[in-house]
């Protein structure tokens, strides 16, 4: 049987990983500055994480949500304490797209409305409702097209209010930091005004923190760089450090009824064990503070370079935008220096390393980047 060929692949086969380091089948070592799409939060193969999952598997790995699972409450308690979102309710699922699907459904339930406002360059997932509000026509199949999607210019509060005035908007959804769109941070004033407008026009404010959450921005959630408290928060990626898990945080005023939301695998014993281990390590090793410190250091060092590029982001969610295609830079970093990075479009490199990144590892990247950039820039002159 052939694999369905939807992924362009590098000819690299990782077989071992620890911390921010990865080794391939040929014994080559790589520095992971991408974390597998911001998924690796506490570092690869952290011993506490491995022990927690392994021990859980010897007891019980799965049963349905028709029984009590105390691990779910332990996860909720630790998540509330570390995130500062104790007043929220938690619904567990399996992925970011699923988290957004449930958030959108929930907003429609509580408002009785259908329209969803999202923003240009935003990405919210590939499932039906989530992809319909994602600004990428290439991945929207005819069955996903929806008149309920209203995609507006990012940071445009006037256009948002004009759409809300129609009275048919169930929710406004915005990423804490746009990830796939190129690491664009919402204006603080924009989020503050969004909260006011959604309250005024009775719509839910959903913060998509799937990529920007779990400490990546130097706060637990990126929206916490502002005074805003969203109605609904979605999360995934770094939540399980590679184990598939997602979640929705829901304001306490929003009531539930049996059958309102549901999932087969969400909140299973192994997923909870993985997520609890992540929170424990984040707390004990002060990884949120480390993300802020190391991220600021990288951005300051990049900004100090004599280069024709723009640096933006928060914490360890960093975008470097060039005036020319970055394919050669990315390939040379990977194949000449053994450094994984991500991209957005043709001109933006994305850095999303594990939150455990050290100064030494940051300097390894900075030295390689400087050398590669100078060589590539000179070749273009």
C-alpha positions in Angstrom: 0.0 0.0 0.0 1.3 3.5 -0.9 1.1 6.4 1.5 -1.2 9.2 0.3 1.4 11.8 -0.9 0.3 15.1 0.6 3.5 16.0 2.5 6.7 17.3 0.8 9.4 15.5 2.7 13.1 16.2 3.5 15.3 13.1 3.1 15.9 12.9 6.8 14.7 10.1 9.2 14.8 11.1 12.8 15.3 8.1 15.1 16.2 9.7 18.5 15.7 13.0 20.2 16.5 14.5 23.6 15.8 18.1 24.8 16.4 20.3 21.7 18.5 17.8 19.9 17.5 15.3 17.2 19.5 12.5 15.6 18.7 10.8 12.3 19.2 7.2 11.1 22.7 8.1 9.8 23.9 9.4 13.2 23.7 13.1 12.2 22.7 15.5 15.0 20.3 18.4 14.5 19.3 21.4 16.6 15.5 21.6 16.7 14.5 25.2 16.3 11.0 24.3 15.1 9.6 21.8 17.6 7.6 19.9 15.0 5.2 22.9 14.5 5.4 24.2 18.1 4.4 20.8 19.5 7.5 20.0 21.5 7.1 22.2 24.6 9.2 20.7 27.4 11.8 19.1 25.1 12.1 15.7 23.4 12.0 12.6 25.6 11.9 14.4 28.9 12.4 11.7 31.5 9.5 12.8 33.7 7.2 12.8 30.6 8.4 9.3 29.5 8.0 7.9 33.1 4.5 9.4 33.5 3.2 7.9 30.2 5.0 4.6 30.7 3.7 4.1 34.2 0.2 5.0 33.1 0.2 2.5 30.3 1.0 -0.3 32.8 -2.2 0.6 34.6 -4.9 1.7 32.1 -4.4 3.4 28.8 -7.9 4.1 27.7 -11.6 3.9 28.6 -14.5 6.0 27.3 -15.9 9.2 28.8 -18.8 7.2 30.3 -16.7 6.5 33.4 -14.9 8.7 36.0 -11.3 9.5 35.2 -9.6 11.3 38.1 -6.7 12.3 35.8 -9.0 14.7 34.0 -9.6 16.6 37.2 -5.9 16.6 38.1 -5.1 18.0 34.7 -7.8 20.7 35.1 -6.6 21.7 38.5 -2.9 21.9 37.4 -3.8 23.7 34.2 -6.0 26.2 36.0 -3.2 26.9 38.6 -0.4 27.4 36.1 -2.3 29.3 33.5 -4.2 31.6 35.9 -7.5 30.5 34.3 -9.0 28.7 37.3 -12.4 30.3 36.6 -12.7 28.5 33.3 -14.2 25.0 32.6 -12.2 22.4 30.6 -13.4 20.3 27.7 -10.7 17.8 26.5 -10.4 16.6 22.9 -7.6 15.4 20.5 -6.3 18.2 18.3 -6.3 21.9 17.6 -8.8 21.6 14.8 -11.1 19.6 17.0 -10.8 22.2 19.7 -11.8 25.0 17.3 -14.7 22.9 15.9 -16.0 22.5 19.5 -15.4 26.2 20.3 -17.4 27.3 17.2 -20.2 24.9 17.9 -20.3 26.1 21.5 -20.5 29.7 20.5 -23.3 29.0 18.1 -25.2 27.0 20.8 -25.0 29.8 23.4 -25.8 32.7 21.0 -28.2 31.0 18.6 -26.3 32.6 15.7 -24.4 31.3 12.7 -21.8 33.7 11.4 -18.1 33.6 12.4 -15.6 36.4 12.1 -12.0 35.5 11.5 -9.0 37.3 10.0 -6.7 37.4 7.0 -3.7 35.1 7.2 -5.4 33.2 10.0 -5.2 29.5 10.3 -7.7 27.5 12.5 -7.5 23.9 11.2 -8.5 21.6 8.4 -11.8 20.2 9.6 -15.1 21.4 8.3 -16.0 24.6 10.3 -12.4 25.4 11.2 -11.1 25.3 7.6 -14.1 27.4 6.4 -12.8 30.3 8.5 -9.1 29.7 7.6 -7.7 32.2 5.0 -6.4 29.7 2.6 -8.7 28.8 -0.4 -6.3 26.1 -1.5 -7.3 23.8 1.4 -11.1 24.6 1.4 -12.9 21.9 -0.5 -16.4 22.8 -2.0 -18.0 20.9 0.9 -16.2 23.2 3.4 -17.3 26.5 1.7 -19.7 28.4 4.0 -21.6 31.6 3.8 -21.2 31.8 7.6 -17.5 32.7 7.3 -16.6 36.3 7.4 -12.8 36.8 7.0 -11.7 40.4 7.7 -8.4 42.3 7.6 -6.3 41.6 10.7 -6.3 44.2 13.4 -9.2 46.1 11.6 -11.6 46.9 14.5 -13.8 49.1 12.3 -14.5 46.3 9.8 -15.2 44.0 12.7 -17.8 46.3 14.2 -19.5 46.8 10.9 -19.9 43.0 10.6 -21.0 42.6 14.2 -23.7 45.3 13.7 -25.7 42.8 11.6 -26.5 40.9 14.7 -26.0 37.5 13.3 -22.4 36.8 14.4 -21.9 33.9 16.9 -18.2 34.4 17.5 -15.1 36.3 16.7 -12.0 34.0 16.6 -8.4 35.3 16.5 -5.1 33.7 17.1 -3.1 34.8 20.1 -0.3 35.2 17.6 -0.8 34.3 14.0 1.5 31.3 13.4 1.2 29.9 9.9 0.3 33.4 8.7 3.8 34.6 9.6 4.1 35.4 13.3 1.9 38.4 13.5 1.0 39.7 17.0 -2.4 41.3 17.4 -2.3 44.9 18.6 -3.1 45.0 22.3 -5.7 47.6 21.7 -7.3 45.4 19.0 -7.9 42.6 21.5 -9.3 45.0 24.1 -11.7 46.5 21.6 -12.7 43.1 20.3 -13.7 42.1 23.9 -15.8 45.2 24.2 -17.5 44.7 20.8 -18.3 41.1 21.3 -20.0 41.9 24.6 -21.9 44.8 23.0 -23.2 42.7 20.1 -23.6 39.4 22.1 -21.0 37.3 20.3 -18.3 35.0 21.9 -14.7 36.0 21.7 -12.6 32.9 21.0 -8.8 33.1 21.4 -7.1 30.4 19.3 -4.0 29.7 21.4 -3.3 26.4 19.7 0.2 27.4 18.5 0.8 30.5 20.7 -0.3 29.0 24.0 1.3 26.8 26.6 4.1 29.2 27.5 5.4 29.8 24.0 4.9 33.6 24.1 6.5 34.1 27.5 3.1 34.0 29.2 1.0 30.9 29.5 -1.4 32.2 26.8 -0.4 35.0 24.4 -3.6 37.0 25.1 -2.3 37.4 28.7 0.0 40.1 27.4 -3.2 42.1 27.5 -6.0 42.5 30.1 -8.5 40.6 28.0 -10.4 37.5 29.3 -11.8 35.6 26.3 -15.1 33.7 26.5 -13.4 30.6 25.0 -9.8 29.6 24.6 -8.6 26.7 22.4 -5.3 24.9 22.8 -3.4 21.9 21.6 0.2 21.5 20.2 2.5 22.0 23.2 -0.2 20.7 25.5 0.9 17.0 25.1 4.6 17.5 23.9 3.8 15.2 21.0 1.0 13.1 22.4 -2.2 14.0 20.5 -4.3 16.2 22.9 -6.4 19.4 22.7 -8.6 21.3 24.9 -11.2 24.1 25.2 -11.4 26.5 28.1 -14.9 27.9 28.6 -15.9 30.8 30.8 -17.8 29.6 34.0 -21.0 31.5 33.0 -21.4 29.2 30.0 -23.6 26.3 31.0 -23.3 22.7 29.8 -25.9 20.0 29.1 -25.2 16.3 28.6 -24.4 15.5 25.0 -23.7 19.2 24.1 -20.1 18.2 23.1 -18.5 14.8 22.9 -15.4 12.9 21.9 -14.3 9.3 21.9 -10.6 9.6 22.6 -10.4 13.1 24.2 -9.3 13.1 27.8 -8.2 9.5 27.8 -5.8 8.2 30.5 -2.6 8.4 28.4 -3.5 11.9 27.1 -4.1 13.2 30.6 -0.8 11.6 31.8 1.1 13.3 29.1 -0.5 16.6 29.7 0.0 16.5 33.5 3.7 15.7 32.9 4.0 18.7 30.6 2.5 21.0 33.2 4.6 19.6 36.0 7.8 20.1 34.0 6.8 23.6 32.9 6.3 24.6 36.5 9.3 22.9 38.0 11.7 24.0 35.4 10.3 27.5 34.9 10.0 27.0 31.2 7.6 29.9 30.6 10.1 32.3 32.1 12.8 30.6 30.0 10.8 31.1 26.8 10.6 34.8 27.6 14.3 35.2 28.5 15.7 33.2 25.6 13.2 34.5 23.1 14.0 38.1 23.9 17.7 37.3 23.6 17.3 35.8 20.2 15.2 38.6 18.9 17.6 41.2 20.3 20.6 39.5 18.7 18.8 39.2 15.4 17.7 42.8 15.4 21.3 43.9 16.1 22.5 42.1 12.9 23.1 44.2 9.9 20.5 42.5 7.8 17.6 43.3 5.4 15.0 41.4 7.4 12.2 42.1 9.9 12.1 40.2 13.3 8.8 39.9 15.2 7.2 37.7 17.8 6.9 37.1 21.5 8.9 34.6 23.6 9.9 31.5 21.5 7.5 32.3 18.7 9.6 34.2 16.3 9.3 35.2 12.7 12.0 36.5 10.4 10.7 38.1 7.2 13.0 38.7 4.3 12.7 40.7 1.1 13.6 37.6 -0.9 12.7 33.8 -0.9 14.3 32.0 2.0 14.4 28.5 0.6 18.2 28.6 0.3 18.7 29.9 3.8 16.4 27.3 5.3 18.1 24.5 3.3 21.6 25.5 4.2 20.7 25.8 7.9 19.3 22.3 7.7 21.8 20.5 5.6 25.0 22.5 6.3 24.5 23.3 10.0 21.9 20.7 11.1 19.3 23.1 12.3 15.5 22.6 11.8 13.5 25.8 11.2 10.0 26.4 9.8 8.6 28.6 7.1 5.6 30.7 6.3 5.1 31.4 2.6 8.1 32.1 0.5 9.8 34.8 2.6 9.4 34.0 6.3 11.4 31.7 8.6 9.6 30.6 11.8 11.3 29.7 15.0 9.3 27.5 17.4 11.8 25.6 19.5 11.2 23.7 22.7 10.7 26.0 25.6 13.8 24.4 27.3 16.1 26.0 24.7 19.4 27.2 26.3 21.5 30.2 25.7 24.2 27.9 24.2 21.7 26.4 21.8 20.4 29.9 20.9 24.0 31.0 20.1 24.5 28.0 17.9 21.5 29.0 15.8 22.5 32.7 15.8 26.1 31.9 14.6 24.8 29.6 11.8 22.1 32.1 10.8 24.6 35.0 10.6 27.0 33.0 8.4 24.3 31.7 6.1 22.5 35.0 5.8 25.7 36.9 4.8 26.6 34.3 2.2 23.1 34.2 0.7 22.7 38.0 0.7 26.0 38.5 -1.0 25.1 36.1 -3.7 22.0 38.1 -4.4 23.9 41.4 -4.8 
